[in-house]
Amino acid sequence: MESGGTGLQPVKEFRIYRRNLPHWEQSESVYFITFRTFRQVILTEESRDIIFNSILFHNNKKYKLYAFSLCQTIFICYYSP
């Protein structure tokens, strides 16, 4: 490796598409997503169960899930498309 390099590989393939918002996707990447509830409203146990089951249902269908955390007001996820 050259001195001063980051060790990161250059982007080879990149895709931008639009639905309601612009979406950027780079193949073979791992994405980190986090969000919190509006005004930090606490999710009910039933709401958390629905989110939890939805995330697991789509694993290995729409994405490869590495890890996620679902708390009362915050969601964190690592996945690759």
C-alpha positions in Angstrom: 0.0 0.0 0.0 1.3 3.5 -0.8 2.1 5.9 1.9 -0.8 8.1 2.9 -3.5 5.9 1.2 -6.7 5.0 2.9 -6.7 1.4 2.0 -10.2 1.7 0.5 -11.1 0.4 -2.9 -12.3 2.9 -5.5 -16.0 2.8 -6.4 -16.5 0.6 -9.5 -20.3 0.6 -9.8 -22.8 3.1 -8.6 -26.5 3.5 -9.2 -28.9 6.5 -8.5 -32.6 6.1 -8.8 -35.7 8.0 -7.7 -38.9 7.1 -6.0 -40.2 9.5 -3.4 -36.6 10.5 -2.5 -33.3 9.9 -4.4 -31.7 6.6 -3.6 -28.0 5.9 -4.0 -26.8 2.3 -4.2 -23.3 1.0 -4.5 -22.9 -2.8 -5.1 -21.1 -4.9 -2.5 -21.5 -2.2 0.1 -22.7 -2.4 3.7 -25.2 0.2 4.7 -25.8 1.7 8.1 -29.3 3.0 8.7 -30.6 4.7 11.8 -33.8 6.6 12.6 -35.8 7.6 15.6 -39.5 8.1 16.1 -41.1 11.4 15.5 -40.9 13.6 18.6 -39.4 10.5 20.3 -42.7 8.8 20.7 -42.2 5.5 22.4 -43.1 2.5 20.2 -45.5 0.0 21.7 -44.5 -3.6 22.1 -46.8 -4.5 19.3 -45.2 -1.8 17.0 -41.7 -3.1 17.8 -42.9 -6.7 17.1 -44.2 -5.6 13.6 -40.9 -3.9 12.7 -38.9 -6.8 14.1 -40.8 -9.4 12.1 -40.7 -7.3 8.9 -36.9 -6.8 9.1 -36.4 -10.6 9.6 -38.9 -11.5 6.9 -37.1 -9.5 4.2 -33.6 -10.8 5.2 -32.0 -12.8 2.4 -34.8 -11.7 0.1 -34.3 -7.9 -0.4 -31.1 -7.6 1.6 -28.5 -9.5 3.7 -28.9 -8.4 7.3 -25.8 -8.3 9.5 -27.2 -6.7 12.6 -30.0 -4.5 13.9 -31.2 -3.0 17.1 -34.7 -1.9 17.8 -35.3 0.1 21.0 -38.4 2.1 22.2 -37.5 5.2 20.1 -34.5 4.3 17.9 -33.8 1.8 15.1 -30.2 0.9 13.9 -29.4 -1.5 11.1 -26.4 -2.9 9.1 -27.2 -4.6 5.8 -26.2 -5.0 2.2 -28.6 -4.9 -0.8 
